[in-house]
């Protein structure tokens, strides 16, 4: 018992740092021992010829490359090189090469299957090579110190990853990056020397001893040190479009605002997932218009489909700035009655790559599409295309009357492989064209968790493919799933250029909202290329700022150009746009008057006096499905003002609260002084009936953001 206690005490002691002289002596002794062992080594057990033990791969590879057999012949080129390529593909097909190589390194260093590291989502695999004690304990070796330093750095990294995003960067600084790089590179020779001089551990074959550099295990070149550290620090690699907030514009010089309609809702769901996960969302992930348009509103709609839209404008005081006003523009689309909905030809394009093997990805996706299938009519048709490296047709066009066949095909989907989305897109559009329904709904529904990393994968390449195929009259819906490598920027590019929309599905409840409750607006378009243009009267308005729609901005001349693509609106969709406007003479005016006036002011001075009292003029262009020429709807803004924010309609007030919240999350300076509590009070007072609980959930998000912002 006494001996055990003494050993335990010794195990807790830290060996003193090795001197350069001790390191040199240890390295010399190790090299001499290695040379002696090489010259006097007996034949390994079970091998009379004295061959070294090796893996089955080396056993097959060596004769193939020996000049007695294939070297120098054409047969070597035809057989050996393709075999090597196939082997490399198989080794990396079903998982991350980096993770696989890290796991192999851990296995080689430990030599015990029961202690292999397992990669989990959001956590790096920690590899702790165990070097045999070759040098004296009082000095240690350079290799042992290097491994200890790397292990300490990995432990620090793992601790940092467990903290909120904001804390990670401070936890892992530039000095650590340099330390990891220098230690990893500087100790490679010492690691190799220690390996060569070490005796074989019991039960481990010589070829399983600690590998020299990691390159011996992973033939592909390692990324730069800063890239390696970045991959470890940022397990979530979401990509968002980088768009600057809309500036304040002077009506004297720029009186016209033009933008495309946006009925997407992906941003709101992504913000919700970030907040409920305990982190403030990336400001670039917040698109204020998508947050506003996420909620159903009871805006007045048109009476018939002859004029499919109706605009309602309300002007009110700005709750976060007493010297400005808000001009709230609410557009409601005609709601197609369920009995008259056209036939649907839907193609489910489903990402089944290896990264989809998480509960909130492929399993949630399958449940979401089951909900949608149950919503469709018997004479609608469904096809399924999957992609993971290569695209494949799982189900040819099948009528929903054969629902069990469709659901069975969905249930059998399994993840595995890389992500070759471009080929999948081509196959899905081909299938949609094959089952095209004249005067019906023809739509590809792309469901994915992230990047398309096989084949054409740049945003521009995929945009070109989508633009070419949309001419066939096929619409596109993009559904994002999961976290980790969500490419929101690409989702937006595809949706905006493919006559489509984008949504993010983080829960089955969100799938129910998007694909069942809002199936009419999601699936059945009533207009395409919908554009808005607002002209402000310089006699009444000095400045304006459009809230949101940064990624939907258009040039002034694009409004009348029918060749310019814009957003699409589905049955019953509502679109809301809010301007913060500064009246003439307000102390909030930011721009000085022009000394010489503006050239474009002359027409206004000579305009019909009947229009001088107008605040603004709202115009909207749209195309009916299948048509190439747009139609125009106009709405003058005159006597639409209310004296206080409380006098505005209930839905208007709630949408303003959402606009304030989105701007605050985007870090827009205009709402800096407007507190989260004030936003919550405005939303609570205008919550209304809230049939599905969406507005109550919004209040919860405001409270979460308030708490997280005070950390």
C-alpha positions in Angstrom: 0.0 0.0 0.0 2.9 2.4 0.9 4.6 1.6 -2.5 1.3 2.5 -4.3 1.0 5.8 -2.5 4.6 6.7 -3.3 4.0 5.8 -7.0 0.9 7.9 -7.0 2.8 10.9 -5.6 5.5 10.4 -8.2 2.9 10.3 -11.0 1.7 13.7 -10.0 5.2 15.3 -10.2 6.1 17.4 -13.3 9.5 16.5 -14.8 11.9 19.5 -15.0 12.4 21.1 -18.4 15.0 19.5 -20.5 18.2 21.4 -21.3 19.5 21.7 -24.9 22.5 19.5 -23.9 20.1 16.8 -22.5 18.0 16.9 -25.7 21.1 16.4 -27.9 22.3 13.5 -25.8 18.9 11.8 -25.9 18.6 12.3 -29.6 22.1 10.8 -30.2 21.4 7.9 -28.0 18.1 7.2 -29.7 19.7 7.3 -33.2 22.5 4.9 -32.0 19.9 2.5 -30.5 17.9 2.6 -33.8 21.0 1.8 -35.9 21.9 -1.1 -33.6 18.4 -2.5 -33.7 18.4 -2.3 -37.5 21.7 -4.2 -37.8 20.9 -7.0 -35.3 17.1 -7.3 -35.6 15.9 -11.0 -35.6 13.3 -12.1 -38.1 9.8 -11.2 -36.9 7.8 -14.1 -35.5 5.9 -16.0 -38.1 8.0 -14.7 -41.0 11.1 -16.9 -41.8 12.3 -14.6 -44.6 12.8 -11.6 -42.3 10.3 -9.4 -44.0 8.9 -6.6 -41.9 5.3 -6.8 -40.8 3.1 -4.4 -42.8 -0.5 -3.7 -43.5 -2.5 -5.5 -46.2 -2.4 -2.4 -48.3 1.4 -2.3 -48.3 1.5 -6.1 -48.9 -0.6 -5.6 -52.1 1.0 -2.3 -53.2 4.7 -3.3 -52.9 4.7 -6.2 -55.4 2.7 -4.1 -57.8 5.3 -1.4 -57.8 8.3 -3.9 -57.8 10.1 -3.8 -61.2 9.9 -7.6 -61.3 6.2 -7.3 -62.0 4.7 -4.1 -63.4 7.3 -1.3 -63.1 7.9 0.5 -66.4 5.0 -1.2 -68.2 1.8 0.3 -69.6 -0.1 -2.3 -67.5 1.1 -0.5 -64.3 -0.5 2.7 -65.5 -3.8 1.0 -66.4 -4.1 -1.0 -63.2 -2.2 0.5 -60.4 -3.0 4.2 -60.7 -6.9 3.8 -61.1 -6.8 1.4 -58.1 -5.0 4.0 -56.0 -7.5 6.6 -57.0 -10.4 4.4 -56.2 -8.9 3.6 -52.8 -8.5 7.3 -52.0 -12.1 8.0 -52.9 -13.4 5.1 -50.8 -11.3 6.3 -47.8 -13.0 9.8 -47.9 -16.4 9.0 -49.3 -18.5 8.7 -46.1 -17.0 11.3 -43.8 -14.7 14.3 -43.4 -11.2 13.4 -44.5 -9.8 15.6 -41.7 -11.9 13.9 -39.1 -11.0 10.5 -40.4 -7.3 11.2 -40.5 -7.5 12.6 -37.0 -9.2 9.5 -35.8 -6.6 7.2 -37.5 -3.9 9.2 -35.8 -5.5 8.7 -32.5 -5.8 4.9 -33.1 -2.2 4.6 -34.1 -1.0 6.5 -31.1 -3.1 4.6 -28.6 -3.1 1.2 -30.2 -6.4 0.4 -28.4 -9.7 0.3 -30.3 -11.7 0.8 -27.1 -10.0 4.2 -26.6 -10.5 5.6 -30.1 -11.7 9.2 -30.2 -15.1 9.8 -31.7 -15.9 13.0 -33.5 -19.1 14.6 -32.4 -21.0 17.6 -33.9 -19.4 20.9 -33.0 -16.4 19.3 -31.2 -12.9 18.5 -32.5 -11.3 15.1 -32.0 -8.5 15.4 -29.5 -5.4 13.4 -30.3 -3.0 12.8 -27.5 0.0 10.8 -28.9 1.6 8.7 -26.1 5.4 8.6 -26.7 7.4 5.8 -25.0 9.7 6.9 -22.3 13.0 6.8 -24.1 14.9 9.6 -22.6 15.7 10.0 -18.9 12.7 11.2 -16.9 14.6 14.1 -15.4 15.3 15.7 -18.8 12.4 14.6 -21.0 12.6 14.9 -24.8 11.8 17.6 -27.3 9.1 15.3 -28.8 7.4 14.8 -25.4 7.4 18.5 -24.6 6.0 19.3 -28.1 3.2 16.8 -27.7 2.4 18.1 -24.3 2.2 21.7 -25.7 -0.1 20.6 -28.5 -2.3 18.6 -26.1 -2.6 21.7 -23.8 -3.5 23.8 -26.8 -6.1 21.3 -27.9 -7.6 21.2 -24.4 -7.9 25.0 -24.5 -9.6 24.8 -27.9 -12.1 22.3 -26.7 -12.9 24.5 -23.7 -13.4 27.5 -25.9 -15.7 25.7 -28.3 -18.0 24.9 -25.4 -18.6 28.6 -24.8 -20.8 31.1 -26.7 -19.5 32.3 -30.0 -18.5 35.7 -28.7 -16.2 34.1 -26.1 -14.4 31.8 -28.5 -12.1 34.3 -30.2 -10.8 35.8 -26.9 -10.1 32.3 -25.7 -7.9 31.4 -28.7 -5.6 34.2 -29.7 -2.9 34.8 -32.3 -0.2 33.6 -29.9 -1.9 30.3 -29.6 -2.0 30.0 -33.4 1.7 30.6 -33.6 2.4 28.2 -30.8 0.4 25.4 -32.5 2.2 26.0 -35.8 5.7 26.2 -34.4 5.3 23.2 -32.1 3.7 21.1 -34.8 6.4 21.8 -37.3 9.4 22.1 -35.0 8.8 18.7 -33.3 8.3 16.6 -36.4 11.9 15.4 -36.5 12.0 14.6 -32.8 8.8 12.7 -33.0 10.3 10.6 -35.8 13.4 9.9 -33.8 11.5 8.9 -30.8 9.4 6.5 -32.9 12.4 4.9 -34.5 14.1 4.3 -31.2 11.0 3.1 -29.3 10.4 -0.6 -28.6 7.2 -2.1 -29.8 4.4 -1.9 -27.3 2.8 -5.2 -26.2 0.1 -6.3 -28.6 0.9 -3.6 -31.2 2.6 -4.4 -34.5 5.6 -2.3 -35.5 3.7 -0.6 -38.3 1.1 0.6 -35.7 3.6 2.5 -33.7 3.3 6.3 -33.6 3.5 7.6 -37.1 6.2 10.2 -37.9 4.5 13.3 -39.3 0.7 13.3 -39.9 1.4 13.5 -43.6 2.4 9.8 -43.5 -1.2 9.0 -42.6 -2.9 11.7 -44.7 -1.2 12.0 -48.1 -3.2 15.1 -49.1 -1.4 18.4 -48.2 -2.4 20.0 -45.0 -4.0 23.4 -45.1 -2.0 26.4 -43.8 -1.7 26.7 -40.1 -4.1 29.6 -39.8 -6.7 27.6 -41.9 -6.3 24.6 -39.6 -6.9 26.6 -36.5 -9.8 28.4 -38.1 -11.5 25.1 -38.9 -11.2 24.1 -35.3 -12.4 27.4 -34.0 -15.4 27.7 -36.3 -17.2 24.4 -36.4 -20.2 26.4 -37.7 -19.4 27.6 -41.2 -22.6 29.3 -42.1 -22.4 31.8 -45.0 -24.5 34.9 -45.3 -24.7 37.6 -47.9 -22.7 40.7 -46.8 -25.1 43.6 -47.5 -24.7 47.0 -45.9 -27.7 48.6 -44.3 -29.8 51.0 -46.4 -28.5 54.6 -46.0 -30.6 57.8 -45.4 -31.3 59.3 -48.8 -32.2 62.9 -49.7 -35.4 63.3 -51.7 -33.9 66.4 -53.4 -31.3 64.2 -55.2 -32.7 60.7 -55.0 -36.5 60.8 -54.7 -37.2 57.3 -56.1 -36.8 54.0 -54.2 -37.0 50.7 -56.2 -36.8 47.1 -54.9 -37.9 43.6 -55.6 -40.6 41.8 -53.5 -39.4 39.4 -50.9 -41.6 36.8 -49.2 -38.9 34.6 -47.9 -38.9 33.7 -44.2 -35.5 31.9 -43.7 -33.9 34.7 -41.7 -36.6 34.7 -39.0 -36.3 31.0 -38.3 -32.5 31.2 -38.3 -32.6 34.1 -35.8 -34.9 32.1 -33.6 -32.7 29.1 -33.6 -29.7 31.2 -32.6 -31.5 32.9 -29.8 -33.1 29.7 -28.4 -29.6 28.2 -28.6 -28.2 30.8 -26.3 -26.4 33.1 -28.8 -27.1 36.4 -30.4 -27.5 35.9 -34.2 -24.9 37.0 -36.7 -26.0 40.5 -37.8 -25.5 39.4 -41.4 -28.1 36.6 -40.9 -30.8 39.2 -40.1 -32.9 40.4 -43.0 -35.5 42.7 -41.5 -38.0 42.3 -44.3 -38.0 38.5 -43.9 -38.6 38.9 -40.2 -41.5 41.3 -40.8 -43.0 39.1 -43.6 -42.7 35.9 -41.5 -46.0 36.7 -39.7 -49.5 36.4 -41.2 -51.3 39.7 -41.3 -54.9 40.6 -42.0 -54.2 43.2 -44.6 -57.2 44.1 -46.9 -57.0 42.0 -50.1 -58.3 42.4 -53.6 -61.8 41.3 -54.4 -60.9 39.2 -57.4 -58.0 37.8 -59.4 -58.4 40.4 -62.2 -56.2 42.8 -60.1 -54.2 40.4 -57.9 -52.8 42.9 -55.4 -54.1 45.6 -53.1 -51.9 48.2 -51.3 -52.7 49.8 -48.0 -50.6 52.7 -46.7 -50.4 54.0 -43.1 -48.3 57.0 -41.9 -47.6 57.3 -38.2 -45.0 58.7 -35.8 -41.8 56.7 -35.4 -41.6 55.0 -32.0 -37.8 55.2 -31.8 -37.5 58.8 -33.2 -40.0 61.5 -32.4 -38.7 63.7 -35.2 -39.4 61.2 -38.0 -42.4 59.2 -39.3 -43.0 55.8 -40.7 -44.7 55.1 -44.0 -46.0 51.5 -43.8 -46.9 49.9 -47.1 -48.9 46.6 -46.9 -49.5 44.5 -50.0 -52.0 41.6 -50.0 -52.2 39.0 -52.8 -55.3 37.4 -54.0 -56.1 34.2 -52.2 -56.9 31.3 -54.5 -59.8 29.2 -53.1 -58.7 25.6 -52.3 -61.2 24.2 -54.8 -59.6 26.1 -57.6 -56.0 25.4 -56.9 -54.2 24.2 -60.1 -52.6 20.8 -60.4 -49.1 20.5 -58.9 -46.1 18.8 -60.4 -43.5 18.8 -57.6 -40.0 17.4 -57.6 -38.3 16.9 -54.2 -34.6 17.4 -54.7 -33.1 16.1 -51.5 -29.5 16.3 -50.2 -28.6 12.9 -48.7 -24.9 13.6 -48.2 -23.1 12.3 -45.2 -23.5 15.7 -43.4 -27.3 15.2 -43.4 -27.0 12.4 -40.8 -28.2 14.5 -37.9 -31.6 14.6 -36.2 -32.4 18.1 -37.4 -31.4 17.4 -41.0 -32.5 14.3 -43.0 -34.8 12.9 -40.3 -36.6 16.3 -39.9 -36.6 16.7 -43.7 -38.3 13.4 -44.2 -41.0 14.3 -41.6 -41.5 17.7 -43.3 -42.1 16.2 -46.7 -44.5 13.6 -45.3 -46.5 16.6 -44.0 -46.5 18.2 -47.4 -47.5 15.0 -49.2 -50.5 14.6 -46.9 -51.5 18.2 -47.9 -51.5 17.6 -51.6 -54.5 16.5 -53.8 -54.9 13.1 -55.2 -54.2 14.2 -58.8 -51.0 16.1 -57.9 -47.8 14.4 -58.7 -44.5 14.0 -56.8 -41.0 12.9 -58.0 -37.9 12.5 -55.8 -34.3 13.1 -56.9 -31.4 12.7 -54.4 -27.8 13.8 -54.6 -24.7 12.8 -52.7 -21.7 12.8 -55.0 -24.0 11.7 -57.9 -27.6 12.5 -58.6 -30.1 9.7 -58.7 -33.9 9.4 -59.4 -35.6 7.7 -56.4 -39.1 8.2 -57.6 -40.4 9.1 -61.1 -43.5 11.3 -61.3 -46.2 9.5 -59.2 -49.7 10.7 -58.5 -50.5 11.5 -54.8 -53.3 8.9 -55.1 -50.5 6.4 -54.6 -49.5 8.1 -51.4 -48.1 5.0 -49.8 -45.5 4.6 -52.6 -44.4 8.2 -52.2 -44.1 8.0 -48.4 -42.2 4.7 -48.7 -39.7 6.3 -51.0 -39.2 9.1 -48.5 -38.8 6.7 -45.6 -36.0 4.8 -47.3 -33.7 7.8 -47.8 -30.4 7.3 -46.1 -27.4 9.7 -45.8 -23.9 9.1 -47.2 -21.4 10.6 -49.5 -20.3 14.1 -50.6 -22.6 16.9 -51.9 -23.0 17.1 -55.7 -25.9 19.5 -55.8 -25.3 21.0 -59.3 -25.9 17.6 -61.0 -28.9 17.1 -58.8 -30.4 20.4 -59.8 -30.1 19.5 -63.5 -31.7 16.1 -62.9 -34.6 17.6 -60.9 -35.4 20.2 -63.6 -35.3 17.5 -66.2 -37.8 15.5 -64.3 -40.0 18.6 -63.7 -40.0 19.3 -67.4 -40.8 15.6 -68.1 -43.9 15.9 -65.9 -44.8 19.5 -66.8 -48.4 20.4 -66.2 -49.7 23.1 -68.5 -51.5 25.9 -66.5 -50.5 24.1 -63.4 -47.8 24.5 -60.7 -44.4 23.1 -61.7 -41.9 23.4 -58.9 -38.6 22.0 -57.7 -38.2 21.8 -53.9 -34.6 21.7 -53.0 -33.8 20.6 -49.4 -30.3 20.8 -48.2 -28.0 21.6 -45.2 -25.2 23.5 -46.9 -22.7 23.8 -49.7 -22.6 22.0 -53.0 -19.0 20.8 -52.9 -18.9 18.5 -55.9 -19.1 19.8 -59.5 -20.0 23.4 -60.2 -20.3 24.9 -56.7 -19.7 28.6 -56.9 -22.7 30.8 -56.4 -22.3 32.3 -59.9 -22.1 28.8 -61.5 -25.3 27.6 -59.8 -27.0 31.0 -60.4 -26.3 30.5 -64.2 -27.8 27.0 -64.1 -30.9 28.2 -62.3 -31.4 31.2 -64.6 -31.2 28.9 -67.7 -33.8 26.4 -66.3 -36.3 29.0 -65.0 -37.2 29.8 -68.6 -39.0 26.5 -68.7 -41.7 27.9 -66.4 -40.5 25.9 -63.4 -40.5 27.6 -60.0 -38.0 26.8 -57.2 -38.4 26.5 -53.4 -35.2 26.2 -51.3 -35.5 24.7 -47.8 -32.5 24.9 -45.4 -32.0 22.4 -42.6 -29.6 22.1 -39.7 -26.6 24.0 -38.5 -22.9 23.8 -39.1 -22.4 24.5 -42.8 -25.7 26.2 -43.9 -25.0 28.3 -47.0 -27.7 30.9 -46.6 -26.0 33.1 -49.2 -26.3 30.4 -51.8 -29.9 29.7 -50.8 -30.8 33.3 -51.4 -29.0 33.3 -54.7 -30.8 30.3 -56.0 -34.2 31.4 -54.7 -33.9 35.0 -56.1 -32.8 33.8 -59.5 -34.9 30.8 -59.9 -38.4 32.2 -59.6 -38.6 30.9 -56.1 -38.5 31.4 -52.3 -36.3 30.3 -49.4 -37.2 29.1 -46.0 -35.3 27.6 -43.1 -36.8 24.6 -41.3 -35.5 24.2 -37.8 -38.4 22.3 -36.2 -41.4 20.2 -37.3 -43.6 23.1 -36.2 -41.8 25.3 -38.8 -42.3 22.6 -41.4 -46.0 22.6 -40.5 -46.2 26.4 -40.9 -44.3 26.6 -44.2 -45.5 23.5 -46.0 -49.0 22.9 -44.6 -50.5 26.1 -43.2 -49.0 28.3 -45.9 -49.0 25.7 -48.7 -51.1 28.0 -50.9 -48.6 30.9 -50.8 -45.6 28.6 -50.8 -46.6 26.5 -53.8 -49.1 28.4 -55.9 -47.8 31.6 -57.5 -50.1 34.3 -58.6 -47.5 36.7 -59.9 -43.8 36.7 -60.9 -41.2 39.5 -61.2 -43.0 41.7 -58.6 -41.3 45.1 -58.2 -42.0 48.1 -56.1 -41.2 51.7 -56.7 -41.9 54.6 -54.4 -41.5 58.2 -55.4 -41.4 60.8 -52.6 -42.7 64.4 -52.9 -39.8 66.8 -52.2 -42.2 69.5 -51.1 -43.2 67.3 -48.1 -40.4 64.8 -47.5 -36.8 65.7 -47.0 -35.3 62.3 -46.5 -36.2 58.6 -46.3 -34.7 55.2 -45.4 -36.0 51.9 -46.5 -36.0 49.4 -43.6 -34.6 46.1 -44.9 -34.6 44.8 -48.5 -30.9 45.4 -48.8 -30.4 42.3 -51.0 -33.4 43.1 -53.1 -32.4 46.6 -54.2 -33.0 47.5 -57.9 -31.9 50.3 -60.1 -34.5 52.9 -61.0 -34.6 51.9 -64.6 -35.0 48.2 -63.7 -38.6 48.9 -62.7 -39.9 49.2 -66.3 -37.5 46.6 -67.7 -39.4 43.3 -68.0 -36.1 41.5 -68.6 -35.0 42.1 -65.1 -35.9 39.3 -62.7 -37.6 40.1 -59.4 -39.5 38.3 -56.5 -42.5 36.1 -56.9 -45.7 36.2 -54.8 -47.9 33.2 -54.0 -51.6 32.8 -53.3 -52.6 34.9 -50.3 -49.1 36.2 -49.7 -48.7 39.5 -47.9 -45.7 41.8 -48.4 -44.8 44.6 -46.1 -42.4 47.5 -46.6 -41.7 50.2 -44.1 -39.9 53.5 -44.7 -38.6 55.9 -42.1 -39.3 59.3 -43.5 -38.2 62.8 -42.4 -40.7 65.6 -43.1 -39.5 68.9 -44.4 -38.3 71.2 -41.7 -37.8 68.4 -39.1 -34.7 68.7 -36.8 -33.9 65.1 -37.8 -32.9 66.1 -41.4 -29.3 64.9 -41.9 -28.4 66.5 -45.3 -27.9 70.2 -45.9 -29.9 71.9 -48.6 -28.2 72.2 -52.0 -26.8 75.6 -52.7 -27.9 75.6 -56.4 -30.9 73.3 -56.1 -31.3 70.0 -58.0 -31.8 69.6 -61.7 -34.7 67.2 -61.2 -36.6 69.6 -59.0 -37.9 71.6 -62.0 -40.6 69.1 -63.1 -42.0 69.0 -59.6 -42.4 72.7 -59.5 -44.4 72.6 -62.7 -46.4 69.5 -61.7 -50.2 69.5 -61.4 -51.2 71.3 -58.2 -53.5 68.4 -57.4 -50.5 66.2 -56.7 -48.6 68.7 -54.6 -50.3 67.6 -51.4 -49.3 63.9 -51.8 -46.7 62.4 -49.6 -45.6 59.8 -52.0 -46.6 57.7 -55.0 -46.4 53.9 -54.8 -46.1 51.8 -58.0 -46.0 48.0 -58.4 -45.2 45.9 -61.5 -45.9 42.2 -61.8 -46.3 39.5 -64.4 -49.0 36.9 -64.4 -47.7 33.3 -64.4 -46.6 32.4 -67.9 -46.7 35.9 -69.3 -43.7 38.0 -70.4 -45.2 41.5 -70.2 -45.8 43.2 -66.8 -48.8 45.1 -65.6 -48.8 48.2 -63.4 -50.7 49.1 -60.2 -50.4 52.6 -58.6 -51.4 54.0 -55.3 -51.1 57.7 -54.2 -50.2 58.4 -50.6 -52.2 61.4 -49.4 -54.5 61.4 -46.3 -53.2 58.2 -44.7 -51.7 59.6 -41.4 -52.6 58.7 -37.8 -51.7 61.0 -34.9 -50.0 58.4 -32.7 -48.6 55.0 -33.0 -51.4 53.7 -30.7 -53.9 54.9 -33.3 -52.5 52.7 -36.0 -54.1 49.3 -36.8 -53.1 46.4 -34.6 -51.2 44.5 -37.3 -49.4 47.6 -38.4 -48.1 48.2 -34.8 -47.0 44.6 -34.5 -45.1 44.7 -37.8 -43.4 47.9 -36.6 -42.3 46.1 -33.4 -40.8 43.3 -35.5 -39.0 45.9 -37.7 -37.5 47.5 -34.6 -36.3 44.1 -33.3 -34.7 43.2 -36.6 -32.9 46.5 -36.8 -31.6 46.1 -33.3 -30.3 42.6 -34.0 -28.7 44.1 -37.2 -27.1 46.8 -35.0 -28.7 49.6 -36.9 -27.7 52.9 -35.2 -31.2 54.4 -35.6 -32.7 52.1 -32.9 -29.8 52.2 -30.5 -31.8 54.1 -27.9 -34.9 52.0 -28.4 -34.8 49.2 -25.8 -35.7 45.6 -26.1 -38.3 46.2 -23.4 -39.9 49.0 -25.4 -40.1 46.6 -28.4 -41.7 43.9 -26.2 -44.2 46.4 -24.9 -45.2 47.5 -28.4 -45.5 43.9 -29.6 -47.5 42.7 -26.5 -50.0 45.6 -26.9 -50.6 44.6 -30.5 -50.4 40.8 -30.3 -54.1 40.2 -31.0 -55.7 36.8 -31.4 -52.5 35.0 -32.3 -54.1 31.7 -33.4 -50.9 29.8 -33.9 -48.8 31.4 -31.2 -46.3 33.0 -33.5 -46.5 36.4 -31.9 -46.1 35.0 -28.4 -43.0 33.2 -29.6 -41.7 36.5 -30.9 -42.1 38.1 -27.5 -40.1 35.2 -26.0 -37.3 35.9 -28.6 -37.2 39.6 -27.6 -36.8 38.7 -24.0 -34.0 36.2 -24.8 -32.2 38.8 -26.9 -32.5 41.3 -24.0 -31.0 38.8 -21.6 -28.2 37.7 -23.9 -27.3 41.4 -24.8 -26.6 42.1 -21.1 -23.9 39.4 -20.7 
